[in-house]
Amino acid sequence: MKEKIEEIRKSANEAIEKIVDLQELQELKVRLLGKKSELSGLLKGLGAVCPEERPKVGAWVNEARTGIEERINEAEKIFKEKAMAAKLEKE
């Protein structure tokens, strides 16, 4: 399970690196963190995990979600700063 979560995190980081504009970033955010995302699916599937493992698996998923959210927020900030700089330069 941990390998699957790490794989999701790695592919999310790679996808974030390839984003070129804010709209794409928002679409990626929905795909990675939305209700139908792989991470949400893992959380919904916690019932199938043995009771002793649930806290660990839940913590791993939440940690991955937090890490992805932070990366997306950083990228969003960079895109907004670039847009503002371009706007100021234009004026």
Secondary structure, 3 states (H helix, E strand, C coil): CHHHHHHHHHHHHHHHHHCCCHHHHHHHHHHHHCCCCHHHHHHHHHHHCCCCCHHHHHHHHHHHHHHHHHHHHHHHHHHHHHHHHHHHHHC
